[in-house]
């Protein structure tokens, strides 16, 4: 019997563990058990409230999955706030403190259980967090920075057993968590010796690079900022897969969402994947998808080319990724007239490449569902279950005053109006 393919997905893992469990049980086993039970109830309540799922327990620990990285961080903050409030009413020898670690990564799924580096790194984040605090990986920080008003510290690069690449971490102190609110993250320099060493090297290299570029091109270095990710939202990245030579397009959405489309022309279809994009600093652009490049993080060096950007591998190998403004994106509406029924229709473009179609007079109720994408040649394509005889319909885009027009290459169909 052939081996079944392993299911994989990109997800956020939160691991929580009681600090000093052995010492506490040795001092008073029954009291520790009662307090631990109460603390786990608090933790499970916040996990459920923020859409998490517990898939592993260890008596004094839990490990959970979240589909939203932001909700995982909110859950961690809420857990530490609630546990802190509970501890405030207890004697010091009765207080229990948990460490929390969060990571986002590719995992294997087997009968509801999750395995792989994504889980292992989350467990490592938890082990190096302060008691009562939170430790997050750089990939998590890249997705949530700017969304929480709490102090954190760059704790440097950590070597993790059985993980090839070191991971930069950010620690959140109990004091910072107590004042947290949905707003903005505030950065602080690391204080430990290892973090100072790596932090100094990073800042020295960045400063030298910026000084060099500023000297060569003057004001053109404006884009070398860590907050320039907003400039790339709603842009598209064009490239060629190094594995199969197929062209791909990545649509960069808000909050780090990325939608990958690979043109499998010989198979008569488009392959879709949802993943994430981020910019760890002002000079690197990174992506990660569950099945693209074996789920690895791919980072390229950004370069300005005219009014746009390109990204190349640091070793100079592989193709150049090119950036362009994406005219059509999720949230836009297409209106037109059906050639078959002569009825006016509207299409609502949604995240993840989904599109719904409604005819005039239907009260906005969808009459058909399908997929949409922008081809590597820049044409808008849709395919529904019934509309257009379920064929792929592609239109050439043209910028007009205040809207976008999509016309058939043959010129035999009425143009679509997009805005």
C-alpha positions in Angstrom: 0.0 0.0 0.0 1.5 3.4 -1.0 2.3 5.8 1.8 -0.3 8.5 2.3 0.9 12.1 1.8 1.6 13.9 5.1 -0.8 16.8 5.7 1.1 20.0 6.6 0.0 23.6 7.4 1.3 26.9 8.5 0.0 27.7 12.0 0.7 29.5 15.2 1.7 27.4 18.3 1.5 28.6 21.9 3.2 26.6 24.6 2.7 27.3 28.4 4.4 25.6 31.3 4.5 26.1 35.0 7.8 27.4 36.3 9.4 25.5 39.2 6.8 22.7 39.3 9.1 20.2 41.0 10.1 22.7 43.7 6.5 23.6 44.3 5.2 20.0 44.6 8.0 19.1 46.9 7.1 21.9 49.2 3.4 21.1 49.3 2.0 18.7 46.7 -1.7 19.0 47.5 -1.7 22.8 47.6 0.2 23.0 44.4 -2.2 20.6 42.7 -5.2 22.7 43.7 -3.6 26.0 42.6 -2.5 24.4 39.3 -6.0 23.2 38.6 -7.3 26.7 39.0 -4.6 28.2 36.8 -5.2 25.7 34.0 -8.9 26.7 34.1 -7.8 30.3 33.5 -5.5 29.3 30.7 -8.0 27.1 28.9 -10.7 29.8 29.2 -8.5 32.4 27.5 -7.4 29.9 24.8 -11.0 29.1 24.0 -12.0 32.8 24.1 -9.3 33.6 21.5 -10.1 30.8 19.1 -7.3 28.4 20.2 -7.2 24.6 20.3 -5.4 22.6 22.9 -3.7 19.5 21.3 -1.3 18.5 24.0 -1.1 18.6 27.8 1.6 17.5 30.3 0.0 17.9 33.7 1.6 21.3 34.3 1.7 22.4 30.7 -0.4 22.9 27.6 0.4 23.3 24.0 -2.2 24.9 21.6 -2.8 25.9 18.0 -4.2 29.3 16.8 -5.1 30.1 13.2 -4.5 33.8 14.0 -1.1 34.9 15.3 -2.6 38.1 16.7 -5.1 36.1 18.7 -2.4 33.8 20.1 -0.5 36.9 21.4 -3.7 38.4 22.8 -4.4 35.1 24.5 -0.9 35.0 26.0 -1.2 38.5 27.4 -4.7 37.8 28.8 -3.4 34.6 30.4 -0.5 36.4 32.2 -2.8 39.3 33.2 -5.4 36.9 34.8 -2.7 34.8 36.5 -1.0 37.9 37.8 -4.3 39.2 39.3 -4.9 35.8 40.9 -1.4 35.7 42.4 -1.9 39.2 43.8 -4.4 37.8 46.3 -2.2 34.9 47.4 0.8 34.5 49.7 4.2 34.3 47.8 4.6 30.6 48.5 1.2 29.9 47.0 1.7 31.9 43.7 2.2 29.9 40.5 3.9 31.5 37.5 3.8 30.2 34.0 6.1 30.8 31.1 4.6 31.2 27.6 6.2 30.8 24.2 4.8 31.5 20.8 6.0 30.6 17.3 4.6 30.4 13.8 5.8 27.7 11.5 5.1 24.7 9.3 3.8 21.6 11.1 2.8 18.1 10.3 -0.8 17.0 11.2 -1.6 13.5 12.3 -5.0 12.6 13.8 -5.3 16.1 15.3 -1.8 16.1 16.7 0.8 18.6 15.5 4.5 17.8 15.0 7.6 19.4 13.6 10.0 22.3 14.0 7.1 24.8 14.3 6.1 23.0 17.6 9.6 22.4 18.8 10.6 26.1 18.5 7.4 27.2 20.4 8.4 24.9 23.2 11.9 26.4 23.2 10.4 29.9 23.3 8.5 28.9 26.4 11.6 27.5 28.2 13.5 30.8 27.8 10.6 33.1 28.8 10.7 34.8 32.2 8.3 33.3 34.8 5.1 35.2 34.3 6.3 36.4 30.9 6.1 35.7 27.2 8.8 34.9 24.6 8.0 35.1 20.9 10.0 34.2 17.8 11.0 36.8 15.3 8.4 35.4 12.8 5.7 36.1 15.3 7.0 39.6 16.1 7.0 40.4 12.4 3.3 39.8 12.2 2.1 41.5 15.4 4.5 44.5 15.8 2.5 47.8 16.0 -0.6 46.1 17.4 0.1 46.0 21.2 1.1 48.6 23.7 3.5 46.6 25.9 7.2 46.6 26.4 9.4 43.9 24.9 13.1 43.3 24.6 15.1 41.9 21.8 16.8 39.0 23.6 19.1 38.1 20.8 19.7 35.0 18.7 19.1 31.7 20.3 20.6 28.4 19.2 17.9 25.7 19.3 18.7 22.0 19.5 18.0 20.1 16.2 17.2 23.4 14.4 19.7 24.3 11.7 19.2 28.1 11.9 19.3 30.2 15.1 16.1 32.1 16.0 15.9 35.7 17.2 13.6 36.1 20.1 11.7 38.9 21.9 10.9 38.7 25.6 7.9 40.3 27.2 8.2 41.0 30.9 5.4 40.6 33.4 5.6 44.4 34.1 5.0 45.2 30.4 2.2 42.7 30.1 0.3 44.3 33.0 -0.1 47.5 31.0 -0.8 45.9 27.7 -3.6 47.2 25.4 -4.3 46.9 21.7 -2.1 49.7 20.3 1.7 49.7 19.6 4.7 47.6 20.5 7.6 49.5 22.0 11.1 48.2 21.2 14.0 48.0 23.7 17.6 47.0 23.3 18.7 43.7 24.8 20.6 43.7 28.2 22.1 40.3 28.3 25.7 39.8 27.0 24.7 37.5 24.1 21.9 39.8 22.9 24.2 42.8 23.1 26.8 41.0 20.9 24.3 40.1 18.2 22.4 43.4 18.5 25.6 45.4 18.1 26.6 43.4 15.0 23.1 43.9 13.5 23.0 47.6 14.1 26.6 48.1 13.0 25.9 46.4 9.7 22.6 48.2 9.1 24.2 51.6 9.9 27.1 51.0 7.5 24.7 49.9 4.8 22.5 52.9 5.2 25.4 55.2 5.3 26.8 53.7 2.1 23.5 53.9 0.3 22.8 57.4 1.5 26.2 58.5 0.3 25.7 57.0 -3.1 22.1 57.9 -3.9 21.1 60.6 -1.4 17.4 60.7 -0.6 16.7 57.5 -2.5 17.5 55.6 0.7 14.2 56.6 2.3 12.8 53.1 1.9 15.4 51.4 4.1 13.3 51.6 7.2 11.9 48.8 9.3 8.4 50.2 9.0 8.2 50.2 5.2 6.1 47.1 5.0 3.0 49.3 4.4 4.6 50.4 1.1 4.4 46.8 -0.1 0.8 46.0 1.0 -1.4 45.4 -2.1 1.6 44.8 -4.3 2.3 41.7 -6.3 5.6 39.7 -6.6 6.4 37.9 -9.8 9.0 35.1 -9.9 9.9 31.7 -11.3 9.9 28.6 -9.1 13.4 27.1 -8.8 11.9 23.7 -8.4 9.6 23.3 -11.4 10.3 26.4 -13.5 6.7 27.5 -13.3 5.9 31.3 -13.0 4.2 32.4 -9.8 2.5 35.5 -8.4 2.3 36.4 -4.7 -0.3 38.9 -3.6 0.8 40.9 -0.5 -2.2 41.6 1.7 -2.6 43.5 5.0 -1.4 42.1 8.3 1.2 39.9 6.6 -1.2 37.8 4.6 0.2 36.4 1.3 -1.6 34.5 -1.4 0.5 32.4 -3.8 -0.6 31.4 -7.3 1.5 29.1 -9.4 0.5 28.9 -13.1 0.4 25.1 -13.9 -0.5 25.8 -17.5 0.3 22.3 -18.7 -2.1 20.9 -16.1 -4.8 23.4 -17.0 -5.1 24.9 -13.5 -3.8 27.3 -11.0 -2.3 26.2 -7.7 -3.2 28.3 -4.6 -1.6 28.5 -1.2 -2.0 30.9 1.6 0.9 32.0 3.8 2.6 35.0 5.2 5.1 37.8 4.3 7.1 40.0 6.5 10.1 42.3 6.5 12.5 41.6 9.4 14.4 44.8 8.6 14.4 47.5 5.9 16.5 45.4 3.6 15.0 42.0 3.5 11.7 40.6 2.2 10.5 37.2 3.4 7.7 34.8 2.6 6.6 31.4 3.9 4.0 29.0 2.5 3.0 25.5 3.7 4.2 23.6 0.5 6.2 26.1 -1.5 10.0 25.5 -1.1 9.2 22.7 1.4 7.6 25.2 3.8 10.9 27.0 4.4 11.2 30.7 5.1 12.6 32.4 2.0 14.2 35.8 2.4 15.5 38.0 -0.4 17.6 41.3 -0.4 15.5 44.3 -1.5 16.9 46.7 -4.1 15.3 49.7 -5.6 14.9 49.7 -9.3 13.6 52.9 -10.8 10.2 53.6 -9.1 9.8 50.0 -8.0 11.7 47.2 -6.3 13.3 43.8 -7.0 14.5 41.1 -4.6 17.4 38.8 -5.1 18.9 35.9 -3.1 21.9 36.9 -1.0 24.1 34.2 -2.7 23.1 35.6 -6.1 21.5 32.3 -7.2 18.0 32.0 -8.5 15.8 34.4 -10.4 15.0 38.0 -9.5 11.6 38.7 -7.9 10.0 41.8 -9.2 7.4 43.9 -7.4 4.5 45.7 -9.0 1.5 47.6 -7.8 -1.5 45.2 -8.0 -4.4 46.9 -9.7 -7.0 44.3 -8.7 -7.2 43.1 -5.1 -9.6 41.6 -2.6 -12.4 43.9 -1.6 -13.0 45.2 -5.2 -16.2 44.7 -7.1 -16.6 43.9 -10.8 -19.8 44.8 -12.8 -20.7 43.8 -16.3 -23.4 42.2 -18.5 -23.6 38.5 -19.3 -23.4 37.6 -23.0 -25.5 34.5 -22.4 -28.4 36.0 -20.4 -28.0 39.7 -21.1 -28.4 40.3 -17.4 -26.3 42.7 -15.4 -24.0 41.0 -12.8 -21.6 41.9 -10.1 -18.6 39.9 -8.8 -17.2 40.4 -5.3 -13.5 39.6 -5.0 -12.6 38.1 -1.7 -9.4 37.1 0.2 -7.9 33.8 -0.7 -8.8 34.1 -4.4 -12.5 33.5 -3.8 -15.2 35.3 -5.8 -19.0 35.4 -5.6 -21.3 36.4 -8.5 -24.8 38.0 -8.1 -27.2 38.9 -10.9 -29.2 42.1 -10.7 -32.5 41.6 -8.9 -31.2 38.8 -6.7 -31.1 41.1 -3.7 -27.3 40.6 -3.3 -27.7 36.9 -2.8 -24.8 35.0 -4.6 -25.9 33.1 -7.7 -22.5 31.4 -8.2 -19.1 30.9 -6.5 -15.6 30.6 -8.0 -12.0 31.6 -7.9 -10.2 34.7 -9.2 -6.5 35.5 -9.9 -4.2 37.8 -11.8 -2.2 35.8 -14.3 1.6 36.2 -14.7 0.9 38.3 -17.8 -1.2 40.7 -15.7 -4.7 39.6 -16.9 -7.6 39.2 -14.5 -9.0 35.7 -14.6 -12.1 34.2 -13.0 -13.7 30.7 -13.1 -17.1 29.8 -11.7 -19.0 26.6 -11.3 -21.7 27.6 -13.8 -21.1 31.2 -15.1 -19.3 31.3 -18.5 -19.9 27.5 -18.9 -17.4 27.0 -16.0 -14.5 28.1 -18.3 -11.6 30.2 -17.3 -12.4 33.8 -18.4 -9.4 36.2 -18.6 -9.6 39.9 -19.3 -6.9 42.5 -20.1 -6.7 45.2 -17.5 -6.6 48.9 -18.4 -6.3 51.8 -16.0 -9.1 54.4 -16.6 -9.9 57.6 -14.7 -11.2 56.5 -11.3 -11.7 52.8 -12.2 -10.1 49.8 -14.0 -11.5 48.3 -17.2 -11.2 44.7 -18.1 -11.7 43.7 -21.7 -11.5 40.5 -23.7 -8.5 40.1 -25.9 -10.9 39.4 -28.9 -12.8 42.6 -28.1 -16.1 40.7 -28.7 -17.4 41.1 -25.1 -18.7 44.0 -23.2 -15.9 45.4 -20.9 -16.0 44.8 -17.1 -15.9 47.7 -14.8 -13.7 47.2 -11.6 -13.5 49.5 -8.6 
